[in-house]
Amino acid sequence: MNLYHRLLECYLYLHQNSKQTSAASIKGLSMMGPEDKIVKEINSFIERYDSKVDKHYVLFLFQIYNYSDGVQGCCERLDLKQELLSYYI
């Protein structure tokens, strides 16, 4: 398995856990937390290592970890309009 894929999977795992933690915490606090930082890290990772990762596998990871922004961006880069429609239906 590619090291870049594994690193992205770690970021997505952290993002998923931070979403669960923030949902369980007190609602009404709207400051930039670790979830926003992780989203920025994921986005910069995708931009930086776009040529070194398998885009179809990245799309698979985004779907597994329910990262809808990543699914949308990946489908647009791969020109998979049908996949994008079926994801949101």
C-alpha positions in Angstrom: 0.0 0.0 0.0 1.2 3.4 -0.9 2.5 5.6 2.0 0.5 8.6 0.8 -2.7 6.6 0.8 -2.0 5.5 4.4 -1.3 9.1 5.5 -4.6 10.3 3.9 -6.4 7.5 5.6 -5.0 8.7 9.0 -6.2 12.2 8.3 -9.7 10.9 7.4 -9.8 8.8 10.5 -8.9 11.8 12.7 -11.6 13.9 10.9 -14.2 11.2 11.5 -13.3 11.0 15.2 -13.3 14.8 15.6 -16.7 15.0 14.1 -18.0 12.4 16.6 -16.4 14.2 19.5 -17.7 17.6 18.5 -21.2 16.2 18.1 -21.1 14.8 21.6 -19.7 18.0 23.1 -21.6 21.2 24.1 -23.4 22.7 21.2 -23.4 26.4 20.6 -19.6 26.9 20.8 -18.4 27.9 17.3 -14.7 28.4 17.4 -12.2 26.9 15.1 -11.4 23.5 16.4 -9.4 20.5 15.5 -11.9 19.4 12.9 -11.3 22.6 10.8 -7.6 22.1 11.1 -7.9 18.5 9.9 -10.0 19.6 6.9 -7.4 22.1 5.9 -4.7 19.4 6.2 -6.7 17.0 4.0 -7.2 19.7 1.4 -3.6 20.7 1.3 -2.5 17.1 1.2 -4.7 16.5 -1.9 -3.3 19.5 -3.6 0.3 18.7 -2.7 0.3 15.0 -3.6 -2.3 14.9 -6.4 0.1 13.3 -8.8 1.4 10.7 -6.4 -1.9 9.1 -5.3 -4.3 6.8 -7.1 -7.4 9.0 -7.5 -9.8 6.1 -7.6 -8.4 4.8 -4.3 -8.7 8.3 -2.8 -12.3 8.4 -3.9 -12.8 5.0 -2.3 -11.3 6.3 1.0 -13.5 9.5 0.9 -16.6 7.4 0.5 -15.7 5.0 3.3 -15.0 7.8 5.7 -18.1 9.8 4.6 -16.0 12.9 3.6 -18.5 14.5 1.1 -16.3 17.4 0.2 -13.5 15.0 -0.9 -16.0 12.8 -2.8 -17.2 15.9 -4.7 -13.7 17.2 -5.5 -12.5 13.7 -6.5 -15.5 13.1 -8.8 -15.0 16.5 -10.4 -11.2 15.8 -11.0 -12.0 12.4 -12.5 -15.0 13.7 -14.5 -17.3 11.1 -12.8 -20.6 13.0 -13.0 -22.7 9.8 -12.7 -20.9 8.7 -9.6 -21.4 12.2 -8.1 -25.1 12.0 -8.8 -25.5 8.5 -7.3 -23.6 9.6 -4.2 -26.1 12.4 -3.4 -29.2 10.4 -4.4 
